[in-house]
Amino acid sequence: MAVDVQTEVVIGLPREVVAEYAIDPSHAPEWYANIESVEWETPPPLGVGSRLAFVARFLGRRLAYTYEIVELVPGERLVMRTAQGPFPMETTYTFAARGNTGTHMTLRNRGEPKGFSAISAPLMTAAMRRANRKDLAALKALLERTRSAPEQ
């Protein structure tokens, strides 16, 4: 069974501000509750081919995995994939302007679990959906609290 979870949020800041912050790997531990650390495996800046090592906790387990950036359209879209481990995953961020000062952000995680992970796919899907909702709510709160929209 494939896992495919899409979560959305509207953030009251311009698309460029939201996208720049959200795709910066150094910010991930600030708004993703389960991500403990991120390290560059390739030199910055972020671009197609960049590799990032993540350490996370999910469903009580420590996970270490490396994402590779496979698509980057600044301010609009980021796609990263991992192929190693029992749960290959693709994560996509998209950003669309909402009026002059808002952003509709979509976070999509999809993958094809293998082995034991395949058996627990329904549980993983539900847990991922809950986690993603909380993470996007945290991102929204953080950005709207610490950054302000430009003067109109």
Salt bridges, closest charged atoms under 4 A:
ASP4 OD2 - ARG108 NH2 2.55
GLU8 OE1 - HIS104 NE2 2.77
GLU16 OE2 - ARG15 NH2 3.17
ASP24 OD2 - HIS27 NE2 3.39
GLU30 OE1 - HIS27 ND1 3.18
GLU36 OE2 - ARG57 NE 3.18
GLU41 OE1 - ARG51 NE 3.42
GLU68 OE1 - ARG51 NH1 3.69
GLU71 OE2 - ARG77 NE 2.95
GLU76 OE2 - ARG15 NH1 3.68
GLU90 OE1 - ARG81 NE 2.51
GLU90 OE2 - ARG110 NH2 2.80
GLU144 OE2 - LYS140 NZ 2.97
